[in-house]
Amino acid sequence: MINHLGQGVPSLEEAKLLLLEGQKLNPGPWIEHSMNAGRAAELIAKNCKGLNPDVALVLGMLHDIGVRFGVSYMKHILHGYNFAMEKGYYKLAKVCLTHSFECQDIRTCFGRWDYCSDEEYSFIKNYIESAEYDDYDRLIQLCDALALPSGFCLMEKRMVDVALRHGIHGHIINKWRSTFKNKQYFEERMGKSIYSVLPGVIENTFDL
């Protein structure tokens, strides 16, 4: 599959196989979260002219594919980047890095850098600061903030869920502001609320 930017991403069939492999290598709720992020991206893309829903689905499904290599906190984004680059999936590789950094400041991320060397940290920092984000980068960032393993939810619930697991720090507010800017951006493109196309948001948010 080639997106409209001319950058390679896996086919849907291969994406499913890669997630299945990942589930066997490192079972956990990241699989369900990834599937829900992909589905949210597909549904939003269907309502935005110029976005390919199939590309959005695959990128959302595989944004956390680096987790297949095991627990590594923030290094999972580099694992995903390297994995996708080795397969020639350059757009997916980019999303594996950009999905955690809405405002292109790596200090804003959740999670620790325990498993990253100084060289790896510098690579990620320089990559994010110099990257030109496109609508797929922004879309997967948004959908990452909409998807729990149990389904779609209000962004605020997902934000609190991540904060409770990883803690907060002085740069989180900038990350959250950028997430809400992404939400506003896509809602203006859609002409309606993102939640209007995501089934089960109320039920999943409030555990009805």
C-alpha positions in Angstrom: 0.0 0.0 0.0 1.3 3.5 -0.9 -0.2 6.6 0.6 -0.9 9.7 -1.3 2.5 11.2 -0.2 4.3 8.4 -2.0 5.7 6.8 1.3 5.4 3.1 2.0 3.2 1.6 4.6 2.2 -2.0 5.1 -0.9 -3.5 3.6 -3.8 -4.1 6.0 -3.1 -7.9 5.8 0.5 -7.4 6.8 -0.4 -5.0 9.5 -2.7 -7.7 11.1 0.1 -10.2 10.8 2.6 -7.9 12.5 0.2 -7.2 15.4 -0.4 -11.0 15.7 3.4 -11.5 15.9 3.7 -8.7 18.4 1.0 -10.3 20.6 2.9 -13.6 20.7 6.2 -11.9 21.4 4.9 -9.5 24.1 1.2 -10.1 25.1 -0.6 -7.2 26.7 -3.3 -4.5 26.4 -1.2 -2.6 23.9 -2.6 -4.8 21.1 -6.2 -3.7 21.9 -5.2 -0.1 22.3 -3.4 -0.2 18.9 -6.4 -1.7 17.2 -8.7 0.9 18.7 -6.3 3.7 17.7 -6.3 2.4 14.1 -10.1 2.2 14.0 -10.4 5.7 15.3 -8.0 7.0 12.7 -9.9 5.2 10.0 -13.3 6.7 11.1 -11.9 10.2 11.3 -10.1 9.9 8.0 -13.3 8.9 6.3 -14.7 12.3 7.3 -11.7 14.3 6.1 -11.1 15.0 2.5 -7.6 14.1 1.3 -6.9 11.5 3.9 -6.8 7.8 3.0 -8.7 5.8 5.6 -6.8 2.6 4.9 -3.5 4.3 5.5 -4.8 5.9 8.6 -6.1 2.5 9.9 -2.7 0.8 9.3 -0.7 3.6 10.9 -2.9 3.7 13.9 -2.7 -0.1 14.3 1.1 -0.1 14.2 2.1 3.1 15.9 3.2 1.1 19.0 4.7 -1.8 17.1 8.0 -1.3 18.9 6.4 -2.7 22.0 6.7 -6.1 20.4 10.3 -6.1 21.6 9.3 -6.0 25.3 9.2 -3.5 28.1 11.5 -0.5 27.2 9.4 2.5 28.2 10.1 5.4 25.7 12.6 3.3 23.7 9.6 1.5 22.2 9.3 4.4 19.7 12.9 3.8 18.5 12.3 0.1 18.3 9.3 0.7 16.2 11.1 3.2 14.0 14.0 0.8 13.3 11.7 -2.1 12.7 9.7 -0.2 10.1 12.7 1.3 8.4 14.2 -2.2 8.0 11.1 -3.2 6.2 11.0 0.0 4.0 7.9 1.4 5.7 9.1 5.0 5.9 5.8 6.6 6.8 5.1 4.1 9.5 8.7 4.6 10.9 8.0 8.3 11.1 4.7 7.8 13.0 6.4 5.4 15.4 8.5 8.4 16.6 6.1 11.3 16.1 3.0 9.8 17.8 4.4 10.7 21.3 5.3 14.3 20.6 2.4 16.5 19.7 4.5 19.7 20.2 7.8 18.5 19.0 9.5 18.7 22.4 10.6 15.4 23.7 10.5 16.7 27.3 6.7 16.5 27.0 6.5 12.8 26.7 5.1 10.3 29.3 7.4 7.5 30.2 11.0 7.1 31.1 14.2 7.0 28.9 15.8 4.3 31.1 16.7 2.0 28.2 18.0 4.7 25.8 21.7 5.6 25.4 22.7 9.2 25.1 23.2 8.7 21.3 19.7 7.2 20.9 18.1 10.0 23.0 20.0 12.6 20.8 18.8 11.0 17.6 15.1 11.1 18.8 15.5 14.6 20.0 17.0 15.9 16.7 14.5 13.9 14.6 11.5 15.3 16.4 12.7 18.9 16.5 13.4 18.8 12.7 10.4 16.7 11.5 7.7 18.2 9.3 4.5 16.9 10.7 1.7 16.0 8.3 -1.9 15.2 8.8 -1.2 11.5 9.4 1.3 12.4 12.2 -1.3 14.6 13.8 -4.1 12.1 13.3 -2.3 9.2 15.0 -1.3 11.5 17.9 -5.0 12.4 18.3 -6.2 8.8 18.1 -3.6 7.6 20.5 -5.3 9.9 23.0 -8.8 8.5 22.2 -8.1 4.8 22.5 -8.1 2.7 25.6 -7.8 -1.1 25.3 -11.5 -1.3 26.1 -12.6 1.1 23.3 -12.9 4.8 22.5 -13.2 7.4 25.2 -13.1 11.1 25.9 -9.5 12.3 25.6 -9.5 13.5 29.2 -10.0 9.9 30.5 -7.1 8.6 28.4 -4.9 11.5 29.6 -5.7 10.7 33.2 -5.2 7.0 32.6 -1.7 7.6 31.2 -0.8 10.1 33.9 -1.8 7.7 36.6 0.5 5.0 35.1 3.5 7.2 34.3 3.2 10.2 36.5 3.2 13.9 35.4 5.9 16.6 35.1 6.2 20.3 34.3 5.9 19.8 30.5 2.7 17.8 30.4 0.5 20.8 30.1 2.1 21.8 26.8 1.5 18.2 25.5 -2.1 18.3 26.5 -2.6 21.8 24.9 -1.2 20.4 21.6 -3.5 17.4 21.8 -6.5 19.7 22.1 -5.2 21.7 19.2 -5.1 18.5 17.1 -8.7 17.8 18.1 -9.8 21.3 17.1 -7.9 20.9 13.8 -9.7 17.7 12.8 -13.1 18.9 14.0 -12.8 21.9 11.8 -11.9 19.7 8.8 -14.8 17.4 9.6 -17.3 20.1 10.4 -18.4 18.2 13.5 -17.2 16.6 16.7 -14.7 13.8 16.4 -16.8 11.9 19.0 -19.8 11.9 16.6 -18.0 9.2 14.5 -16.6 7.1 17.3 -19.0 4.5 18.7 -19.3 3.7 22.4 -17.5 6.8 23.7 -20.0 7.6 26.4 -20.3 3.9 27.5 -16.6 3.4 27.6 -15.7 6.7 29.2 -18.2 6.2 32.0 -18.1 2.4 32.2 -21.8 2.1 31.6 
